[in-house]
Amino acid sequence: MSTPLSLRKTAALFRAMSHPCRLRLLIALAEGQVCDVNTMVELCGRPQPYVSQQLGILRRSGLVLGSAQGQRVCYRLASKQIEDILRAAGVLSPELTIHLSL
């Protein structure tokens, strides 16, 4: 049985995913289209500070992880479960499978 705390955490996760820009970023990460902020800016067509703000929300929600690679930060989905949620929502191809290195 779900506890009130687990229900609040799940609701927060879905709230973070529900923004169109953040959802597009998650889909692109799951599809392996992007890794760094500059590519995400091009993909979203939004200014870099806006995209960085959206990535911050995704990071704080535990949906994405960032790792420094030289002067840039490369992002990836935090877990395969995020990909599974996107697939269940019908926004990812069933054939697409990413490999997460944890």
C-alpha positions in Angstrom: 0.0 0.0 0.0 1.3 3.5 -0.9 2.1 5.8 1.9 1.2 9.5 1.8 4.9 10.3 1.5 5.4 8.0 -1.5 2.3 9.4 -3.1 3.6 13.0 -2.7 7.0 11.9 -4.2 5.3 10.3 -7.2 3.1 13.4 -7.7 6.2 15.6 -7.6 7.9 13.4 -10.2 4.9 13.6 -12.6 4.7 17.4 -12.0 8.3 17.8 -13.1 7.6 15.7 -16.2 4.4 17.5 -17.1 6.0 20.7 -18.5 6.3 20.6 -22.4 9.9 21.7 -22.5 11.0 19.3 -19.7 9.1 16.5 -21.3 10.8 17.2 -24.7 14.2 17.2 -23.0 13.5 13.9 -21.3 12.4 12.4 -24.6 15.5 13.7 -26.4 17.7 12.2 -23.7 16.0 8.9 -23.8 16.4 8.8 -27.6 20.1 9.7 -27.3 19.6 12.9 -29.3 21.3 15.2 -26.8 23.7 15.4 -24.0 24.8 19.0 -23.4 22.9 22.2 -22.8 23.9 23.8 -26.2 22.3 21.0 -28.1 19.2 21.2 -25.9 18.9 24.9 -26.5 18.9 24.2 -30.3 16.4 21.4 -29.8 13.9 23.5 -27.7 14.5 26.8 -29.5 14.6 28.5 -26.1 17.3 30.7 -24.5 20.1 28.9 -22.6 19.1 30.3 -19.2 15.6 28.9 -19.7 16.8 25.5 -20.7 19.2 25.4 -17.8 16.4 26.3 -15.4 14.3 23.4 -16.8 17.3 21.0 -16.4 17.7 22.2 -12.8 14.1 21.2 -12.1 14.7 17.8 -13.7 17.9 17.3 -11.7 16.3 18.3 -8.4 13.4 15.9 -9.2 15.8 13.1 -9.7 14.9 12.6 -13.3 18.3 13.4 -14.9 21.9 13.3 -13.8 24.7 15.6 -15.0 28.4 14.9 -15.2 31.1 17.3 -16.0 33.1 16.6 -19.2 35.7 19.2 -19.5 34.0 22.6 -19.7 30.5 21.2 -20.4 28.0 19.1 -18.5 26.6 16.1 -20.1 23.1 15.0 -19.0 21.4 11.6 -19.0 18.3 10.0 -17.6 18.7 9.0 -14.0 17.2 5.6 -14.4 15.7 3.2 -16.8 12.4 3.6 -15.0 12.1 7.2 -16.5 12.4 5.6 -20.0 9.8 3.1 -19.0 7.4 5.9 -17.9 7.9 7.7 -21.2 7.3 4.6 -23.2 4.1 3.8 -21.2 2.9 7.3 -21.9 3.4 6.6 -25.6 6.0 9.2 -26.3 8.9 6.8 -27.0 9.0 4.1 -29.6 8.6 0.6 -28.1 11.7 -0.5 -30.0 14.0 2.1 -28.6 16.2 0.9 -25.8 18.9 3.0 -24.2 21.7 1.7 -22.1 22.3 3.6 -18.8 25.7 3.4 -17.2 25.2 3.8 -13.5 
